C-alpha cells in the first residue's frame, strides 16, 4: 500500500474513489494517452483498488456477477473472456456471467498490466473547494489535514445513503444494534444464525443473496416486499447498453422525462431467474416464506425478539404472532448530490439544475462552469439507467476521457467559468 506521505502538493488530475468506475476511467485514459500516467492521483481511504466492491461480494457470498463477461474495467471488451480461457466453468449461463473469484483475479491482472498497483493513496477527501486565483484549480483537504491542489477532479464515488423506511426512524434505541441492520452492515461470514427467524425487507438481488446465506446457516427466513417478487436477468434491459433505447433517451429534451425513463427502466428491485428459482425451492421446503405486497407498519423489541405488525394483517397470515430475531433492510440507497458534503462549496459557487437529486451536467459529464467531472449513478440523466453499473462506467469514459486528454482543456474560457 502507498503511504499517505506520497500525496503531492499539486497535480493535474485528482480522481476521488478507487472502485470499478475509477479503475475503468484510468485504463481508458491511459489507453488514449500514456503521458497522463504521471499526471493523476487516485484518492481512497482504503488505499486499494475495488476494496469495497470485493468486500460486498464476499459479505453477501455472491457467486457471480449479474453483468456479462464483456463488462469490466479494461478497454478491451474481450479481455475477460481471454483471461478465462482455462476457467470456462467460472462463466455462468446464460450470458457468461463471471464468477466472483474469476472477476477479482481478472481485475488484479488489469491492475498489474496497466501498472496501477501502487497508485491509490490512502487518504479521505473531506473538503473540495474551487479556487479561482491563477486560473481555476481545486483545493482538496484530507481528513488528516493534508492539502492537494488539482487542476481537474473526477468524483468516482457511489454517494448513495442507505434508505431507511419511515417506521425505522420512530424506533427507540433499546434494541441490540445487530438485531436491526441495513444490508450494507450485514456480513454473512462468521454469523451463527441456526434456529433464528430473520425478516428481510426488500425485493432485490441483495435480499435474495442474504436470504440464501441465512438459510444456509440454518435460519428461517421471511422475505417481505411492498411489491410482487419478480425475475429479471439484468438491472435494466440490454437495449439500454446501446442505441436501441439510448438514442431516444438522448433525444429527449426534458430532464424530468429522462428521470422517469430511468425509473421505469430499472423498476425497483428484481431477482435473477436463478436466484428466484432457488428461493422458490426453499419456500417449498419450508425454509422460506414470501410476504408480497406487504410492508412493515411497526416493530417493537420485546423480550429479546421483534414483534412486527404489517400494514395488511387481514389479507394473509400476519407475522404479528411470530417472534423475529433479526431484521435486515435490503432497501437500497438514496442518491442525492445535494446532500454530498464534498459538493457543498461547489454548489454554492456554481449552482446548477437538479432533477430528483441528480445533476444536469455538460456533454463531458462536467459540472457546468468548472473542471469537476462526475461518474457513477449520479450521471444517470446523461448515461442512462445503467450509469452505476460496469457498462455505465464505460459509457461515462466515452464522454469524460476526450475532455481530459484535450490539450489546454484546464484553461476554461471566461464564458465557461461564468456558466454561459
C-alpha positions as CSV (number, residue, x, y, z in Angstrom):
1,X,0.0,0.0,0.0
2,X,1.2,3.5,-0.8
3,X,2.0,5.8,2.1
4,X,-0.2,8.9,2.6
5,X,3.1,10.8,2.5
6,X,3.1,10.1,-1.3
7,X,0.4,12.7,-1.7
8,X,1.9,15.5,-3.9
9,X,1.3,19.2,-3.3
10,X,-0.2,19.8,-6.8
11,X,-1.5,17.5,-9.6
12,X,-3.2,17.8,-12.9
13,X,-6.0,15.3,-12.2
14,X,-7.3,14.0,-8.9
15,X,-9.6,11.0,-9.0
16,X,-11.7,10.6,-5.8
17,X,-12.6,6.9,-5.3
18,X,-11.0,3.6,-6.3
19,X,-13.9,1.5,-7.3
20,X,-14.7,-0.1,-10.7
21,X,-15.8,3.3,-12.1
22,X,-12.4,4.9,-11.2
23,X,-10.4,1.9,-12.4
24,X,-12.3,1.9,-15.7
25,X,-11.5,5.6,-16.1
26,X,-7.8,5.2,-15.5
27,X,-7.4,2.3,-18.0
28,X,-9.4,4.1,-20.7
29,X,-7.4,7.3,-20.0
30,X,-4.0,5.6,-20.3
31,X,-5.1,3.7,-23.4
32,X,-5.8,7.1,-25.1
33,X,-2.8,9.0,-23.7
34,X,0.0,7.2,-21.9
35,X,1.6,10.5,-21.0
36,X,-1.2,11.0,-18.4
37,X,0.4,8.3,-16.2
38,X,2.3,10.7,-14.0
39,X,-0.4,13.4,-14.1
40,X,-3.0,11.9,-11.9
41,X,-3.5,10.6,-8.4
42,X,-6.3,8.2,-7.1
43,X,-7.5,9.0,-3.6
44,X,-9.4,6.4,-1.5
45,X,-9.4,5.8,2.3
46,X,-8.8,2.0,1.7
47,X,-5.6,2.6,-0.3
48,X,-6.7,-0.3,-2.5
49,X,-8.5,-0.7,-5.8
50,X,-12.0,-2.2,-5.6
51,X,-11.8,-2.7,-1.8
52,X,-15.5,-2.0,-1.1
53,X,-16.6,-3.9,-4.2
54,X,-14.8,-7.1,-3.2
55,X,-15.9,-6.7,0.4
56,X,-19.6,-6.5,-0.6
57,X,-19.4,-9.6,-2.8
58,X,-17.7,-11.6,0.0
59,X,-20.0,-10.3,2.7
60,X,-23.1,-11.4,0.7
61,X,-21.4,-14.6,-0.6
62,X,-22.4,-13.7,-4.2
63,X,-21.2,-16.4,-6.5
64,X,-21.1,-14.4,-9.7
65,X,-21.8,-11.0,-11.3
66,X,-25.1,-10.0,-12.8
67,X,-23.2,-8.4,-15.8
68,X,-21.9,-10.4,-18.8
69,X,-18.2,-11.1,-19.2
70,X,-17.8,-8.2,-21.8
71,X,-18.5,-5.7,-19.0
72,X,-15.4,-4.9,-16.9
73,X,-12.8,-2.2,-16.3
74,X,-10.4,-3.0,-19.2
75,X,-10.8,-1.1,-22.5
76,X,-10.7,-4.4,-24.5
77,X,-14.2,-5.9,-24.1
78,X,-12.8,-9.4,-24.9
79,X,-10.1,-9.2,-22.2
80,X,-12.0,-11.1,-19.5
81,X,-13.1,-13.9,-22.0
82,X,-9.4,-14.3,-23.0
83,X,-8.3,-14.4,-19.3
84,X,-10.9,-17.0,-18.6
85,X,-10.0,-19.4,-21.4
86,X,-8.8,-22.1,-18.9
87,X,-11.5,-21.3,-16.4
88,X,-14.7,-21.7,-18.6
89,X,-16.5,-23.3,-15.7
90,X,-16.4,-19.9,-13.9
91,X,-18.5,-18.3,-16.6
92,X,-22.1,-18.8,-15.6
93,X,-25.1,-19.1,-18.0
94,X,-27.0,-17.6,-19.7
95,X,-24.6,-14.8,-20.7
96,X,-21.2,-15.9,-19.5
97,X,-21.6,-14.2,-16.1
98,X,-18.1,-14.1,-14.4
99,X,-17.7,-15.9,-11.1
100,X,-16.8,-13.6,-8.3
101,X,-13.3,-15.0,-7.8
102,X,-12.7,-15.0,-11.6
103,X,-13.6,-11.3,-11.8
104,X,-11.4,-10.5,-8.8
105,X,-8.5,-12.3,-10.3
106,X,-9.1,-10.6,-13.7
107,X,-9.2,-7.1,-12.1
108,X,-5.9,-7.8,-10.4
109,X,-4.5,-8.7,-13.7
110,X,-5.8,-5.5,-15.2
111,X,-4.2,-3.5,-12.4
112,X,-0.9,-5.3,-12.9
113,X,-1.0,-5.0,-16.7
114,X,-1.7,-1.2,-16.5
115,X,0.9,-0.9,-13.7
116,X,-1.5,0.6,-11.3
117,X,-0.6,-1.5,-8.2
118,X,0.7,1.5,-6.2
119,X,-1.5,4.3,-7.5
120,X,-4.2,4.5,-4.7
121,X,-3.2,6.9,-2.0
122,X,-4.9,6.0,1.4
123,X,-6.4,9.4,2.3
124,X,-10.0,10.5,2.7
125,X,-11.1,13.7,1.0
126,X,-13.1,15.7,3.5
127,X,-13.4,19.0,1.6
128,X,-13.4,20.1,-2.0
129,X,-13.1,23.8,-2.8
130,X,-12.8,25.6,-6.2
131,X,-10.1,28.3,-6.1
132,X,-10.1,30.9,-8.9
133,X,-6.7,32.5,-8.4
134,X,-4.2,31.9,-11.2
135,X,-6.7,30.1,-13.3
136,X,-9.2,27.6,-11.9
137,X,-8.0,25.0,-9.5
138,X,-9.4,22.8,-6.7
139,X,-8.2,22.6,-3.1
140,X,-8.8,19.1,-1.7
141,X,-8.4,18.9,2.1
142,X,-7.9,15.4,3.6
143,X,-9.1,14.1,6.9
144,X,-5.5,14.1,8.2
145,X,-5.1,17.8,7.3
146,X,-3.1,17.2,4.1
147,X,-3.9,19.5,1.2
148,X,-3.8,18.8,-2.6
149,X,-4.2,21.4,-5.3
150,X,-5.6,19.9,-8.5
151,X,-6.3,21.4,-11.9
152,X,-9.1,18.9,-12.6
153,X,-11.1,16.5,-10.4
154,X,-13.2,13.4,-11.1
155,X,-15.6,12.2,-8.4
156,X,-16.0,8.5,-8.9
157,X,-17.9,7.7,-5.7
158,X,-21.1,5.8,-5.1
159,X,-22.5,8.5,-2.9
160,X,-25.7,6.8,-2.0
161,X,-27.2,6.9,1.5
162,X,-28.9,3.8,2.9
163,X,-32.6,4.2,2.6
164,X,-34.4,3.6,5.9
165,X,-38.1,3.0,6.0
166,X,-40.2,5.5,8.0
167,X,-41.0,3.0,10.7
168,X,-37.3,2.6,11.5
169,X,-37.0,6.3,12.2
170,X,-39.5,6.1,15.0
171,X,-37.8,3.3,16.9
172,X,-36.2,3.9,20.3
173,X,-32.6,2.7,20.7
174,X,-33.4,0.0,23.3
175,X,-32.7,-2.9,20.9
176,X,-29.2,-4.5,20.3
177,X,-27.9,-2.8,17.1
178,X,-27.0,-6.1,15.4
179,X,-30.7,-7.1,15.5
180,X,-31.7,-4.4,13.0
181,X,-29.3,-3.7,10.2
182,X,-29.3,-2.2,6.8
183,X,-27.9,-4.7,4.3
184,X,-24.7,-2.6,4.0
185,X,-23.9,-3.6,7.6
186,X,-24.5,-7.3,7.1
187,X,-21.6,-9.6,6.7
188,X,-22.7,-13.2,6.4
189,X,-19.2,-14.5,7.2
190,X,-18.9,-15.6,10.7
191,X,-22.5,-15.2,11.6
192,X,-24.2,-18.0,13.6
193,X,-27.9,-18.0,12.7
194,X,-29.0,-21.5,13.5
195,X,-32.6,-21.6,14.8
196,X,-33.1,-17.8,14.2
197,X,-36.0,-16.3,12.4
198,X,-34.9,-13.4,10.1
199,X,-37.1,-10.9,8.4
200,X,-35.5,-9.5,5.2
201,X,-37.2,-6.4,3.8
202,X,-36.7,-5.8,0.1
203,X,-37.4,-7.4,-3.3
204,X,-34.0,-7.0,-5.0
205,X,-31.0,-9.3,-5.6
206,X,-29.3,-8.2,-2.3
207,X,-32.4,-9.5,-0.4
208,X,-32.1,-12.8,-2.3
209,X,-28.4,-13.3,-1.6
210,X,-28.9,-12.5,2.1
211,X,-31.8,-15.0,2.3
212,X,-29.8,-17.8,0.7
213,X,-26.9,-17.1,3.0
214,X,-29.1,-17.0,6.1
215,X,-30.9,-20.3,5.2
216,X,-27.5,-22.0,4.5
217,X,-26.8,-21.2,8.2
218,X,-30.0,-22.9,9.3
219,X,-32.0,-19.8,9.8
220,X,-35.7,-19.4,8.9
221,X,-36.3,-16.5,6.5
222,X,-39.3,-14.3,5.9
223,X,-38.9,-12.2,2.7
224,X,-41.2,-9.2,2.6
225,X,-41.7,-6.6,-0.1
226,X,-44.3,-4.0,-0.9
227,X,-44.4,-5.4,-4.5
228,X,-44.6,-8.9,-6.0
229,X,-41.2,-10.6,-6.3
230,X,-40.3,-10.9,-9.9
231,X,-37.4,-12.0,-12.0
232,X,-35.2,-10.0,-14.4
233,X,-31.8,-11.0,-15.8
234,X,-30.3,-7.5,-15.6
235,X,-30.9,-4.3,-13.7
236,X,-32.1,-2.7,-17.0
237,X,-32.9,-4.3,-20.3
238,X,-29.9,-4.9,-22.7
239,X,-31.4,-2.3,-25.1
240,X,-30.1,0.4,-22.6
241,X,-26.5,-0.6,-23.4
242,X,-26.7,0.7,-26.9
243,X,-28.6,2.9,-29.4
244,X,-31.8,0.8,-29.3
245,X,-33.0,2.7,-26.2
246,X,-30.3,5.3,-25.6
247,X,-30.9,7.1,-28.9
248,X,-34.4,8.0,-27.9
249,X,-33.2,8.7,-24.3
250,X,-30.5,11.2,-25.5
251,X,-33.0,12.8,-27.9
252,X,-35.4,13.5,-25.0
253,X,-35.1,17.2,-24.1
254,X,-36.9,17.1,-20.8
255,X,-34.7,16.1,-17.9
256,X,-37.8,15.2,-15.8
257,X,-38.9,12.8,-18.6
258,X,-35.4,11.3,-18.7
259,X,-35.6,10.7,-14.9
260,X,-38.9,8.9,-15.4
261,X,-37.4,6.8,-18.2
262,X,-34.6,5.8,-15.8
263,X,-37.0,4.9,-13.1
264,X,-39.2,2.8,-15.4
265,X,-36.2,1.0,-16.9
266,X,-34.8,-0.1,-13.5
267,X,-38.3,-0.7,-12.0
268,X,-37.1,-1.2,-8.4
269,X,-35.5,-4.3,-7.1
270,X,-35.6,-7.6,-9.0
271,X,-34.2,-11.1,-8.6
272,X,-32.4,-13.0,-11.3
273,X,-34.2,-16.1,-12.5
274,X,-31.5,-18.4,-11.0
275,X,-31.9,-16.8,-7.5
276,X,-35.7,-16.7,-7.6
277,X,-35.7,-20.4,-8.6
278,X,-33.6,-21.3,-5.6
279,X,-35.8,-19.2,-3.2
280,X,-39.0,-20.8,-4.5
281,X,-37.4,-24.3,-3.9
282,X,-36.5,-23.3,-0.4
283,X,-40.1,-22.0,0.1
284,X,-41.5,-25.4,-0.9
285,X,-39.0,-27.0,1.6
286,X,-40.4,-24.8,4.4
287,X,-37.2,-22.7,5.0
288,X,-38.6,-19.5,3.5
289,X,-41.9,-17.6,3.4
290,X,-42.7,-14.8,0.9
291,X,-44.8,-11.8,2.1
292,X,-45.6,-9.9,-1.1
293,X,-47.4,-6.5,-1.4
294,X,-46.8,-6.2,2.3
295,X,-45.0,-3.5,4.4
296,X,-43.9,-3.3,8.0
297,X,-46.1,-0.8,9.8
298,X,-44.4,-1.0,13.2
299,X,-41.8,-3.1,15.1
300,X,-41.3,-3.4,18.8
301,X,-38.4,-5.0,20.6
302,X,-39.8,-7.2,23.3
303,X,-38.2,-10.0,25.4
304,X,-35.2,-10.5,23.1
305,X,-37.2,-10.5,19.8
306,X,-39.0,-8.2,17.4
307,X,-42.8,-8.1,17.3
308,X,-43.7,-6.9,13.8
309,X,-47.0,-5.5,12.6
310,X,-47.6,-5.3,8.8
311,X,-49.9,-2.9,7.0
312,X,-52.4,-5.5,5.8
313,X,-52.8,-8.1,8.6
314,X,-56.2,-9.1,7.4
315,X,-55.1,-10.0,3.9
316,X,-52.9,-13.0,5.0
317,X,-51.4,-14.9,7.9
318,X,-49.8,-11.9,9.6
319,X,-46.4,-12.2,11.2
320,X,-47.5,-10.4,14.4
321,X,-47.5,-13.7,16.4
322,X,-44.0,-14.7,15.2
323,X,-41.0,-13.6,17.3
324,X,-38.4,-12.2,14.9
325,X,-34.7,-12.5,15.9
326,X,-33.3,-10.1,13.3
327,X,-34.5,-7.7,10.7
328,X,-32.3,-6.9,7.7
329,X,-33.2,-4.0,5.5
330,X,-32.3,-4.7,1.8
331,X,-34.0,-1.4,0.9
332,X,-31.3,0.1,-1.3
333,X,-29.9,3.6,-1.1
334,X,-31.0,7.1,-2.0
335,X,-28.7,9.2,-4.3
336,X,-29.0,12.9,-4.0
337,X,-25.9,15.1,-4.8
338,X,-27.5,18.0,-2.9
339,X,-26.6,16.0,0.2
340,X,-23.0,15.3,-0.8
341,X,-20.7,17.1,1.7
342,X,-17.9,17.2,-0.9
343,X,-20.1,19.2,-3.3
344,X,-21.4,21.9,-0.8
345,X,-18.9,24.6,-1.8
346,X,-19.0,23.7,-5.5
347,X,-22.8,24.0,-5.4
348,X,-22.5,27.4,-3.8
349,X,-20.0,28.8,-6.3
350,X,-21.5,27.0,-9.3
351,X,-25.3,26.4,-8.8
352,X,-26.8,24.1,-11.5
353,X,-30.1,22.5,-12.3
354,X,-31.0,19.3,-10.4
355,X,-33.7,16.7,-11.1
356,X,-34.6,14.4,-8.2
357,X,-31.2,14.9,-6.7
358,X,-29.3,14.2,-10.0
359,X,-27.2,17.0,-11.6
360,X,-27.6,18.3,-15.1
361,X,-24.1,18.2,-16.4
362,X,-22.5,19.2,-19.7
363,X,-21.8,16.8,-22.5
364,X,-18.5,15.6,-20.9
365,X,-20.2,14.9,-17.5
366,X,-18.5,18.0,-16.2
367,X,-20.1,20.3,-13.6
368,X,-21.0,23.4,-15.7
369,X,-18.6,26.2,-15.1
370,X,-15.7,24.2,-13.6
371,X,-13.4,21.3,-14.3
372,X,-15.2,18.8,-11.9
373,X,-16.3,15.6,-13.6
374,X,-18.8,13.1,-12.1
375,X,-19.0,9.3,-12.6
376,X,-21.4,6.6,-11.4
377,X,-25.1,6.7,-10.6
378,X,-25.2,10.5,-10.3
379,X,-24.7,10.7,-14.1
380,X,-27.9,8.8,-14.9
381,X,-29.6,11.8,-16.6
382,X,-26.8,11.6,-19.3
383,X,-25.6,8.0,-19.3
384,X,-29.0,6.3,-18.7
385,X,-30.3,3.6,-16.3
386,X,-27.0,1.7,-16.3
387,X,-24.9,4.6,-15.1
388,X,-24.0,2.9,-11.8
389,X,-23.1,-0.4,-13.5
390,X,-19.9,-1.7,-15.0
391,X,-21.0,-0.8,-18.5
392,X,-22.1,2.6,-17.3
393,X,-18.5,3.3,-16.3
394,X,-17.5,2.6,-19.9
395,X,-20.2,4.9,-21.3
396,X,-19.1,7.6,-18.9
397,X,-15.5,7.2,-20.1
398,X,-16.6,7.7,-23.6
399,X,-17.7,11.2,-22.6
400,X,-15.1,12.2,-20.0
401,X,-11.8,10.9,-21.5
402,X,-11.9,13.0,-24.7
403,X,-12.2,16.1,-22.4
404,X,-9.3,15.0,-20.1
405,X,-6.9,14.4,-22.9
406,X,-7.6,17.5,-24.8
407,X,-4.6,19.9,-24.6
408,X,-5.3,23.0,-22.7
409,X,-8.7,21.8,-21.5
410,X,-8.0,23.0,-18.0
411,X,-7.9,26.6,-19.1
412,X,-11.6,27.4,-19.1
413,X,-12.7,30.4,-21.1
414,X,-14.3,33.3,-19.2
415,X,-17.7,32.4,-20.7
416,X,-17.5,28.8,-19.4
417,X,-16.3,30.0,-15.9
418,X,-19.3,32.2,-15.8
419,X,-21.6,29.3,-16.7
420,X,-22.6,30.9,-20.0
